[in-house]
Amino acid sequence: MSKPNLRPKTASEGMVLTNGETFSDVGGTIYLGVNDSPDNWYEITAEEAEKRQAELLPEEPIE
């Protein structure tokens, strides 16, 4: 039984990797699956990642 071919991609110091929906830790590593391309991932600053993640969260209903 062979193991899947996971390919690591590591963010530069102080940067976050994202594909627009998923985010690595600052300076973190993501592992590309068989059907994923490194071209789908790009680096942004930690501040930009925080802002984008907040935009992706659904707004809380007003009670």
N, CA, C and O atoms as CSV, one atom per row, in Angstrom:
chain,resi,resn,atom,element,x,y,z
A,1,MET,N,N,0.847,-1.170,0.000
A,1,MET,CA,C,0.000,0.000,0.000
A,1,MET,C,C,0.894,1.235,0.000
A,1,MET,O,O,1.727,1.409,0.890
A,2,SER,N,N,0.718,2.079,-0.992
A,2,SER,CA,C,1.580,3.259,-1.080
A,2,SER,C,C,0.928,4.454,-0.381
A,2,SER,O,O,-0.296,4.547,-0.287
A,3,LYS,N,N,1.766,5.357,0.100
A,3,LYS,CA,C,1.295,6.565,0.763
A,3,LYS,C,C,0.990,7.625,-0.289
A,3,LYS,O,O,1.632,7.658,-1.339
A,4,PRO,N,N,0.004,8.501,-0.013
A,4,PRO,CA,C,-0.271,9.582,-0.961
A,4,PRO,C,C,0.949,10.476,-1.110
A,4,PRO,O,O,1.734,10.628,-0.174
A,5,ASN,N,N,1.103,11.055,-2.260
A,5,ASN,CA,C,2.231,11.925,-2.538
A,5,ASN,C,C,1.884,13.350,-2.112
A,5,ASN,O,O,1.396,14.140,-2.919
A,6,LEU,N,N,2.136,13.675,-0.849
A,6,LEU,CA,C,1.874,15.017,-0.334
A,6,LEU,C,C,3.117,15.869,-0.524
A,6,LEU,O,O,4.227,15.452,-0.193
A,7,ARG,N,N,2.923,17.050,-1.052
A,7,ARG,CA,C,4.044,17.949,-1.303
A,7,ARG,C,C,3.928,19.164,-0.399
A,7,ARG,O,O,2.915,19.860,-0.451
A,8,PRO,N,N,4.945,19.448,0.440
A,8,PRO,CA,C,4.868,20.594,1.336
A,8,PRO,C,C,5.176,21.910,0.624
A,8,PRO,O,O,5.963,21.955,-0.321
A,9,LYS,N,N,4.543,22.967,1.097
A,9,LYS,CA,C,4.830,24.329,0.638
A,9,LYS,C,C,4.825,25.178,1.906
A,9,LYS,O,O,3.846,25.174,2.653
A,10,THR,N,N,5.912,25.902,2.150
A,10,THR,CA,C,6.068,26.669,3.382
A,10,THR,C,C,6.069,28.154,3.091
A,10,THR,O,O,6.711,28.618,2.149
A,11,ALA,N,N,5.337,28.898,3.915
A,11,ALA,CA,C,5.266,30.352,3.787
A,11,ALA,C,C,6.570,30.983,4.255
A,11,ALA,O,O,7.267,30.435,5.109
A,12,SER,N,N,6.884,32.124,3.694
A,12,SER,CA,C,8.046,32.888,4.132
A,12,SER,C,C,7.795,33.412,5.550
A,12,SER,O,O,6.656,33.442,6.016
A,13,GLU,N,N,8.850,33.816,6.213
A,13,GLU,CA,C,8.731,34.342,7.572
A,13,GLU,C,C,7.774,35.532,7.595
A,13,GLU,O,O,7.915,36.467,6.807
A,14,GLY,N,N,6.798,35.488,8.507
A,14,GLY,CA,C,5.833,36.570,8.654
A,14,GLY,C,C,4.695,36.545,7.647
A,14,GLY,O,O,3.838,37.429,7.660
A,15,MET,N,N,4.676,35.541,6.774
A,15,MET,CA,C,3.658,35.455,5.728
A,15,MET,C,C,2.735,34.261,5.976
A,15,MET,O,O,3.055,33.356,6.746
A,16,VAL,N,N,1.585,34.283,5.306
A,16,VAL,CA,C,0.580,33.223,5.411
A,16,VAL,C,C,0.288,32.727,4.003
A,16,VAL,O,O,0.170,33.524,3.073
A,17,LEU,N,N,0.171,31.421,3.846
A,17,LEU,CA,C,-0.232,30.845,2.566
A,17,LEU,C,C,-1.755,30.732,2.537
A,17,LEU,O,O,-2.373,30.363,3.536
A,18,THR,N,N,-2.355,31.049,1.395
A,18,THR,CA,C,-3.790,30.918,1.245
A,18,THR,C,C,-4.146,30.537,-0.182
A,18,THR,O,O,-3.405,30.805,-1.128
A,19,ASN,N,N,-5.294,29.909,-0.302
A,19,ASN,CA,C,-5.872,29.663,-1.620
A,19,ASN,C,C,-7.150,30.480,-1.768
A,19,ASN,O,O,-7.924,30.273,-2.703
A,20,GLY,N,N,-7.363,31.400,-0.850
A,20,GLY,CA,C,-8.542,32.247,-0.841
A,20,GLY,C,C,-9.616,31.789,0.126
A,20,GLY,O,O,-10.508,32.558,0.485
A,21,GLU,N,N,-9.530,30.529,0.549
A,21,GLU,CA,C,-10.514,29.980,1.481
A,21,GLU,C,C,-9.871,29.376,2.719
A,21,GLU,O,O,-10.444,29.411,3.808
A,22,THR,N,N,-8.695,28.831,2.546
A,22,THR,CA,C,-7.967,28.178,3.626
A,22,THR,C,C,-6.674,28.949,3.867
A,22,THR,O,O,-6.072,29.477,2.932
A,23,PHE,N,N,-6.251,29.009,5.135
A,23,PHE,CA,C,-5.079,29.797,5.495
A,23,PHE,C,C,-4.137,28.957,6.352
A,23,PHE,O,O,-4.581,28.205,7.220
A,24,SER,N,N,-2.835,29.090,6.104
A,24,SER,CA,C,-1.831,28.441,6.947
A,24,SER,C,C,-1.604,29.307,8.179
A,24,SER,O,O,-2.127,30.418,8.272
A,25,ASP,N,N,-0.834,28.801,9.105
A,25,ASP,CA,C,-0.351,29.630,10.194
A,25,ASP,C,C,0.699,30.575,9.630
A,25,ASP,O,O,1.192,30.370,8.521
A,26,VAL,N,N,1.043,31.609,10.391
A,26,VAL,CA,C,2.109,32.519,9.965
A,26,VAL,C,C,3.404,31.717,9.866
A,26,VAL,O,O,3.818,31.072,10.829
A,27,GLY,N,N,4.038,31.761,8.696
A,27,GLY,CA,C,5.256,30.995,8.470
A,27,GLY,C,C,5.019,29.499,8.401
A,27,GLY,O,O,5.964,28.713,8.446
A,28,GLY,N,N,3.761,29.106,8.294
A,28,GLY,CA,C,3.393,27.694,8.342
A,28,GLY,C,C,3.573,26.955,7.031
A,28,GLY,O,O,3.964,27.524,6.013
A,29,THR,N,N,3.277,25.675,7.092
A,29,THR,CA,C,3.408,24.778,5.946
A,29,THR,C,C,2.052,24.188,5.616
A,29,THR,O,O,1.289,23.816,6.508
A,30,ILE,N,N,1.758,24.106,4.334
A,30,ILE,CA,C,0.586,23.374,3.870
A,30,ILE,C,C,1.109,22.194,3.062
A,30,ILE,O,O,2.237,22.213,2.568
A,31,TYR,N,N,0.281,21.180,2.938
A,31,TYR,CA,C,0.664,19.991,2.179
A,31,TYR,C,C,-0.297,19.837,1.013
A,31,TYR,O,O,-1.500,19.652,1.200
A,32,LEU,N,N,0.245,19.916,-0.180
A,32,LEU,CA,C,-0.558,19.820,-1.390
A,32,LEU,C,C,-0.918,18.372,-1.664
A,32,LEU,O,O,-0.052,17.497,-1.670
A,33,GLY,N,N,-2.189,18.126,-1.888
A,33,GLY,CA,C,-2.644,16.791,-2.234
A,33,GLY,C,C,-2.378,16.500,-3.706
A,33,GLY,O,O,-1.852,17.342,-4.433
A,34,VAL,N,N,-2.738,15.330,-4.121
A,34,VAL,CA,C,-2.497,14.867,-5.478
A,34,VAL,C,C,-3.127,15.792,-6.511
A,34,VAL,O,O,-2.514,16.066,-7.543
A,35,ASN,N,N,-4.329,16.273,-6.257
A,35,ASN,CA,C,-5.047,17.095,-7.234
A,35,ASN,C,C,-4.910,18.590,-6.997
A,35,ASN,O,O,-5.626,19.375,-7.619
A,36,ASP,N,N,-4.014,19.003,-6.118
A,36,ASP,CA,C,-3.815,20.427,-5.839
A,36,ASP,C,C,-2.546,20.902,-6.534
A,36,ASP,O,O,-1.597,20.138,-6.709
A,37,SER,N,N,-2.541,22.157,-6.924
A,37,SER,CA,C,-1.393,22.737,-7.621
A,37,SER,C,C,-0.787,23.845,-6.767
A,37,SER,O,O,-1.520,24.588,-6.115
A,38,PRO,N,N,0.525,23.968,-6.759
A,38,PRO,CA,C,1.157,25.077,-6.036
A,38,PRO,C,C,0.678,26.435,-6.542
A,38,PRO,O,O,0.715,27.424,-5.811
A,39,ASP,N,N,0.232,26.478,-7.791
A,39,ASP,CA,C,-0.268,27.730,-8.362
A,39,ASP,C,C,-1.557,28.204,-7.701
A,39,ASP,O,O,-1.926,29.371,-7.836
A,40,ASN,N,N,-2.250,27.312,-6.986
A,40,ASN,CA,C,-3.482,27.677,-6.301
A,40,ASN,C,C,-3.210,28.436,-4.998
A,40,ASN,O,O,-4.130,29.009,-4.414
A,41,TRP,N,N,-1.976,28.444,-4.547
A,41,TRP,CA,C,-1.612,29.016,-3.257
A,41,TRP,C,C,-0.698,30.221,-3.440
A,41,TRP,O,O,0.166,30.227,-4.317
A,42,TYR,N,N,-0.892,31.239,-2.608
A,42,TYR,CA,C,-0.062,32.439,-2.676
A,42,TYR,C,C,0.122,33.003,-1.269
A,42,TYR,O,O,-0.632,32.679,-0.351
A,43,GLU,N,N,1.129,33.844,-1.119
A,43,GLU,CA,C,1.448,34.423,0.179
A,43,GLU,C,C,0.794,35.783,0.350
A,43,GLU,O,O,0.717,36.583,-0.582
A,44,ILE,N,N,0.323,36.023,1.579
A,44,ILE,CA,C,-0.166,37.330,1.984
A,44,ILE,C,C,0.385,37.612,3.371
A,44,ILE,O,O,0.871,36.704,4.044
A,45,THR,N,N,0.313,38.861,3.801
A,45,THR,CA,C,0.802,39.201,5.140
A,45,THR,C,C,-0.150,38.641,6.194
A,45,THR,O,O,-1.308,38.340,5.903
A,46,ALA,N,N,0.344,38.508,7.398
A,46,ALA,CA,C,-0.485,38.017,8.501
A,46,ALA,C,C,-1.668,38.955,8.727
A,46,ALA,O,O,-2.771,38.495,9.024
A,47,GLU,N,N,-1.454,40.253,8.591
A,47,GLU,CA,C,-2.524,41.234,8.777
A,47,GLU,C,C,-3.616,41.059,7.715
A,47,GLU,O,O,-4.806,41.114,8.025
A,48,GLU,N,N,-3.202,40.848,6.469
A,48,GLU,CA,C,-4.157,40.641,5.386
A,48,GLU,C,C,-4.929,39.341,5.609
A,48,GLU,O,O,-6.132,39.286,5.354
A,49,ALA,N,N,-4.252,38.301,6.079
A,49,ALA,CA,C,-4.918,37.023,6.346
A,49,ALA,C,C,-5.982,37.194,7.423
A,49,ALA,O,O,-7.083,36.656,7.302
A,50,GLU,N,N,-5.661,37.931,8.462
A,50,GLU,CA,C,-6.614,38.174,9.546
A,50,GLU,C,C,-7.856,38.907,9.016
A,50,GLU,O,O,-8.986,38.565,9.362
A,51,LYS,N,N,-7.625,39.906,8.184
A,51,LYS,CA,C,-8.721,40.677,7.592
A,51,LYS,C,C,-9.594,39.784,6.711
A,51,LYS,O,O,-10.821,39.825,6.807
A,52,ARG,N,N,-8.971,38.984,5.861
A,52,ARG,CA,C,-9.740,38.118,4.949
A,52,ARG,C,C,-10.512,37.047,5.705
A,52,ARG,O,O,-11.640,36.718,5.337
A,53,GLN,N,N,-9.909,36.496,6.766
A,53,GLN,CA,C,-10.599,35.483,7.551
A,53,GLN,C,C,-11.828,36.083,8.225
A,53,GLN,O,O,-12.868,35.429,8.303
A,54,ALA,N,N,-11.725,37.310,8.711
A,54,ALA,CA,C,-12.870,37.978,9.334
A,54,ALA,C,C,-13.984,38.194,8.315
A,54,ALA,O,O,-15.163,38.083,8.653
A,55,GLU,N,N,-13.621,38.501,7.074
A,55,GLU,CA,C,-14.623,38.703,6.021
A,55,GLU,C,C,-15.335,37.406,5.662
A,55,GLU,O,O,-16.489,37.436,5.235
A,56,LEU,N,N,-14.667,36.268,5.830
A,56,LEU,CA,C,-15.265,34.979,5.490
A,56,LEU,C,C,-16.227,34.467,6.561
A,56,LEU,O,O,-17.068,33.613,6.281
A,57,LEU,N,N,-16.107,34.985,7.792
A,57,LEU,CA,C,-16.983,34.548,8.879
A,57,LEU,C,C,-18.375,35.125,8.677
A,57,LEU,O,O,-18.512,36.295,8.321
A,58,PRO,N,N,-19.404,34.323,8.899
A,58,PRO,CA,C,-20.760,34.859,8.762
A,58,PRO,C,C,-21.035,35.874,9.867
A,58,PRO,O,O,-20.545,35.739,10.989
A,59,GLU,N,N,-21.814,36.876,9.537
A,59,GLU,CA,C,-22.161,37.885,10.525
A,59,GLU,C,C,-23.112,37.265,11.543
A,59,GLU,O,O,-23.961,36.443,11.197
A,60,GLU,N,N,-22.961,37.666,12.790
A,60,GLU,CA,C,-23.840,37.164,13.840
A,60,GLU,C,C,-25.186,37.862,13.734
A,60,GLU,O,O,-25.242,39.065,13.480
A,61,PRO,N,N,-26.268,37.123,13.926
A,61,PRO,CA,C,-27.591,37.752,13.851
A,61,PRO,C,C,-27.800,38.727,15.002
A,61,PRO,O,O,-27.291,38.525,16.104
A,62,ILE,N,N,-28.544,39.769,14.734
A,62,ILE,CA,C,-28.865,40.765,15.764
A,62,ILE,C,C,-30.093,40.289,16.502
A,62,ILE,O,O,-31.100,39.937,15.888
A,63,GLU,N,N,-30.010,40.277,17.834
A,63,GLU,CA,C,-31.151,39.814,18.630
A,63,GLU,C,C,-31.916,40.963,19.192
A,63,GLU,O,O,-32.910,40.761,19.889
